[in-house]
Amino acid sequence: MDKEIRKITVPDYKRIFNDILLYKHPEKKNECVLLLQKENLSTLDVIRLNSIIFKNHSEKDKIPNQKHRSYDQSTILQILDYQKTNRLNNIQTALYFKLSRNTITKWKKHFLV
């Protein structure tokens, strides 16, 4: 057996969101233009686009989706920087980004912010 090194690939979010806007929600394209013009979409950009396009979904649909989010280091640092610049506590930051306050605490300990 040949052992292959698997390359971690990131989905092409620009293409995915462009297709969603083209085929399912063309009325929301104007709201998303600025984010879709970026060269590379960050995790926060993807979350913003998702909330703009699907903002009318019910609250019960949002709860299971929270379990499947993942954040890279740069996004975590952006969230912690947002907390610091706006002088928010962990609970306020968690509510704003729809995270657990324990997650914020864990990130602060891990990244020593």
PyMOL commands that set and color helices and strands:
alter all, ss='L'
color gray80, all
select helices_A, chain A and resi 13-23+26-36+43-53+59-66+73-85+90-97+101-111
alter helices_A, ss='H'
color red, helices_A
deselect
rebuild
show_as cartoon
